[in-house]
Amino acid sequence: MNPGKGPRRDAELLLVVLFWAFNISVLKICFVWMMPLAFNAVRFAGAAIILLLLTRVMEGTVHIARRDMGRVLVLSLVGHTAYQVVFVLGLDLTTASSAALIFGATPIVVGILTWLTAHERIGAAGSMGAALAFAGVGLVTAGGEGPAQTVSLANRLTGSLLVFGAVVCWSIYTVMSRDLLRRYSPLRVTAVTLSIGAVPLIALSIPDLKKQDWSAIPALTWAGLAYSMLFALVAAYILWYRSVRDVGNLRTAIYSNLVPVFGALSGVLILGEKVTTGLLGGGVCIFAGILLTRLGRSGASAARAERAGP
């Protein structure tokens, strides 16, 4: 990888973190007026059209070789259809802070899958960084306050299990995508997999689409849907895929630990949550974990270069 790309990829991943963190609050508000599956069907249909048109204009084609279609189909169903269904249903049942904590486990799940598939070695620094960042997520969530207490225990448990299922789906998607990204651009992979995954997602959402009272939806909810579609889906997915291709699975996934930090901060402005010492202390741990993981990767790369010789 070009050394100059490192800081740029870090900046892009921070943008992804901000998009997703703010999106959690946006979804919670939008679900007051729209049924979760109906909301997701509309934003995925729009995102699929935008991505396919963008890919066609920028690359001239959306073609994927026949030998890769099996992997593309799995990525589409697991990383888009299944992931989005369990995520929105889980988020609707549990709290934003609980969902954020569970998503903090993404680097650990990605690390395990990466080790099992032998894509990358997970050194001591990477393991320690992931553990430190996950501990920081725990501090952030434990120290947060807000309207979460209005959610029943049964709903929180069910929602949490569904959100963890989303973490597993997203981790599989992240790890399995890397081989495709050696042959196709992040834009094309995102456009094709999202578009294929949108078909069964919309089919599953038909009952909610029929029940939805479209005339009662306020303009603010439509604005939230547009944000979620353009930034949390289209832009974030492309940037995430680009980082997976350039810097690997674990280093990309470790940034998901920042989502609870910025999610809590957005909750201060949107959901009435309070800034606590847990939030501040957790943020320090998460940033330290990211730094440790990055240093570990840099050290491993340097060691390999030294062994390889001039």
N, C-alpha and C positions, 0 to 999 in steps of 0.2 A: 504493500500500500504506500502511496505517496505520503511522506511525512507531513506535508501541508494539509492533508485531508483530515488528520487526527482532530485538531481543534475545531474544524468545520463540522465534522460528524458529531462532536460533543455538543456544539451549539445547536445542531439540528435535533439531537435527541432531547435537549432541554426544551426545545419548542414542542416536541411530541408530548413531553411530560406536562407542559402547560395546557396543551390542547385537551389531553385526557383528564387532567385534574379538574379543570373548569367544566368539562363535559359531564362529570358525575353530578354536580349541582344542577346543571342545565337539565339533565334527564329527570332528576327528582322533581323539578318544577313542572316540566312538560308532562310528566305522567299524571299530574293532577287533572289535566284536561284531555289527554290522549291515552288510549289503551296501549300498553307497552309494545305488543306485537304489531299493532296498527302503525304506531310511530316508527318502528324499525322497518316495516315494509316500505313505507314511503321514502325514508331516508336512504335505504339501500337501492331502491329502484332509481332514485335520482343520482346516487353516487355511481352506479353501474353505467348509466348513460354518459355521465361526465367523463369517467375514466376511459371508456371505450372510444369516445370521440377524441379525447386528448391523446390517447395512444395512436390512433389512426392518423391524426394530424402530425404528430411529432416523429413517429417512427414509420409511418406508411403502411403498417400492417399490425394485426393482433395475432398473427399465426403462431401456434405452438406445435412443435413436431409431434407426430403420432406416438413416438416412443415415450414422450413425457406426459401424455394425457392421463395415464393412470395416477401419477403423483399429483397432477393438477386437480383431478377429481377429488382425491382424498383431502388435499389442502382446502378445496372449496367447501366441502361438506363439513370438515372438522373445524377449520379456521374461520369460517364465515357463518354457515348455517347453524351448526350446533353451538358454536361459541356465542353468537349473538342471541339465540333463543334463551340459553340458560343464564346469560349475563343480564339481559333486561328483566327477565322474570325474577331472578335473584335480587337484583337491585331494587325492584319494586317491593319486595317483601322485607328486605333488611335495610340497614341504615347506610348512609354514604361512608361513614367512618369504618364500619365493619367491612364493607366491600373493599375499601382502600387497604385495610390491614391484610386481608386475604390476598389481594393482588401483590402485596409485598413479597409473597412467597414465589413469585414468578421466576426470579433468578435461580432459586433452589431447584425448582422443577425443571427449568431449562438446563441447569447444570447436570442434573441426574440423567436427563434424556441425552444430553450431549456426550456424557461419559459412556452411556450404554451404546450409543451409535458410533462412538470413536471419532466424532468430528473434531473434538478438541480435548486436550489434556486440561484438567482442572488442578492447578498447582495449589500450594499451601496459601499463598497470598490471595488467590481468587476465592478459595473456600472461606478464609477468614474475613475477606471483604464482604462476601455475601451474607455471612452470619452476622457481622457487625451492622450491616445495613438493615437486615431483617429485624435485629434488636431495636434499631432506631425506629422502624415502622411501628413496633409494639409500643414504644414510648409515646409516639405521636398519637396513636389511637387511644391508648389508655389515658392520656392527658387531655383528650379533646372533650368538649362539652357542646351540647346543642339539643335539637329536638328529637334526638335518637331515642330517648326514653319512652316515647309514645308508641314505639313498635313493640308488639308482643313478643315474648320469648320464643313461642312456637314459630312465628313468622321469621324471626331473626335466625333461628337454627336452620329452617328450610332454605331461607334466602342465602345463608352462608354456604350451605352445601352446594347450592346451584352456582354461586359465584366461584367456589373452588373448582367446580367442574369447568367453568369458563377459563380459569387459570390453566388447567390441564390442556384444554383445547388450544389455547393461545400458545402454550409452550410447545406442543406438538407442531403447530403451524410454523413457529419460529425456527425450530430445528430442521424440519423437513424441507423448508423452502430454500435452504442454502445451496443445494445442488442445482436447483433450477436457476438460481441467481447467477450461476457461473455461465449460463448460456443465454439468458434473457435479462432485459433491464428490469429494475424494480417496478417501473411504471407498467410494463406489459404483464408481469406476473400478478401485480395487484389488480389490474383491470380484468384479466381473464378469470382469476380465481374468485374475485368478488362478484363478477357478473354471473358466473355459474352458481355460486353459492346463494345468490339472491333469488333464484328461481324457486327452490324448495322453501326458502324462508318466506317468500311472499305467499306461496301455496298454504303454508301452515298458518299464516296470518289472516286468511280469508274470513274466518268467523268473526274476528275482531274488527276487520275492515268493514264488515256489514253492520256490526253493532255500533260502531263509532258515530257519535253525533258530530258531524263535520261542521255544521253551522254554529256550534257553540264554542269552537276553538278560537281563542283570542289571538290577536296579531303577535303578541309576545311569544306565544308558544310556537307559532310558525317561524319566528325569527330564531328561536332556540333550535328548531328542527334544521333550519338552514345552516346554523353554526355547526351542529353536530355532524351534518352530512359533509360539509365542505372541509372542515378542519379536523374533527375527530376521526373521520373516515378517510376521505380522499388524501389530504395532505399528510396526516399522521402515518397512514399505512405505507405510503411511498417512502417517507423518510425512514421509517422503521426498517423496511426491507433493504434500503440502501445501506444502512448501518450493518445489518446482518451480513450482507455481502462483503463489506469492506473491513469490518473489525471483528466479526465473529458473533456467536450466539450469546455467550455469557456476558461479555462486556456490554453488549447492547441491552440485554435483559436487566442488568444491574440498575439501569436508569429507571426502571419501573418502580424502584423503591422510593423515588422522589415524588411519585404521584400522591401518596398520602400527605406529604408535607404541603405541597401546593394545593391539594384538594382541601386540606384543613384551612389554609389561608383564604381560599375562595369561599369557603363556608362562613368565614368571619363576615364577609361582605354580603353573601347571598342567603345563607341559612341561619345566620345569627349565632354561630359558634364563637367561642372565646379563645383568644391566644393564651396558652398556658406554658408553664415551664416544661411540661412533657413535650409539647410541640417544638420548643426551642432546643431542648436536649436531644430529642429524636432527630431533628434536622442535622445537628452536628454529627451524630453517629452515622447517618445516611451518607452525608457528604464524605466522611472519612472512609466509609466502606467503598464508595465509588473510587476514591483516590487510591486506596490500597489495591483494589482490583486492577485499576489501570497501570499502576506501578509494577504489579506482578506480571501483567502481560508484557510490559516494556522490557522487564528484566529477562523474561523467558525468550523474547525475540532476540535480544542482544546475545544471550547465551547460545542460541542456535546459530546466529551469524558467526560467532567466534569459532564454534566447532566446525562450521563449514569452511572457514578459511577465506583468504582473499580471492 
